């Protein structure tokens, strides 16, 4: 029976691509609405998906004009799930906002707005590659990729700034050094990426390796 992966979500239409990618990676997605009771009971791993910006006060900042209206309930639920998953040593795979709230959980801060369109291009093709990321040698991400760099899609206007305690930067944008990957070396599997591999698995098969590595860590 496939391992079960919790995906907490706010909007049903946004969770579908993550569910499909999790299934493609050989796991069973368990999507739970943020506004209902969310639990890791009977769950083998946690996937944190993209979405609304993290409330700036959670990392000691005032909101910038470009920052989204906060979703305090979602922040609180996801921070609690991260805490529980780490205590249980459950694997965590964090995507986009997921990387950002993982960093905030560890005491890190965020850049509230990136100028330009490199990281948030005006395109309807969510799978389109728009820039390169370079992997840190010896990292889990480098081992998963099997190469030093990937071309990735992008859909974010914020990024990790100060890195939280216990986390390691393992991927950066080749052109501007924006943080694109984080890992927690002390844990069995805590990997975060800033791009959206769930949108690419069907057209860029190498991105499926991220979900397969997550699956392998669940066993």
HUZICOR-V385450 format. One record per helix or strand. SS is the DSSP state (H for helix, E for strand). FROM is the first residue (numbers start at 1). TO is the last residue. If there is no record, write none. Layout:
<<SS & FROM & TO> <SS & FROM & TO>>
//
This chain:
<<E & 4 & 9> <H & 12 & 24> <E & 28 & 33> <E & 45 & 48> <H & 56 & 59> <H & 72 & 88> <E & 91 & 95> <H & 97 & 105> <E & 110 & 111> <E & 131 & 135> <H & 140 & 145> <E & 149 & 152> <E & 159 & 160> <E & 168 & 173> <E & 179 & 183> <E & 190 & 193> <H & 197 & 199> <H & 205 & 218>>
//
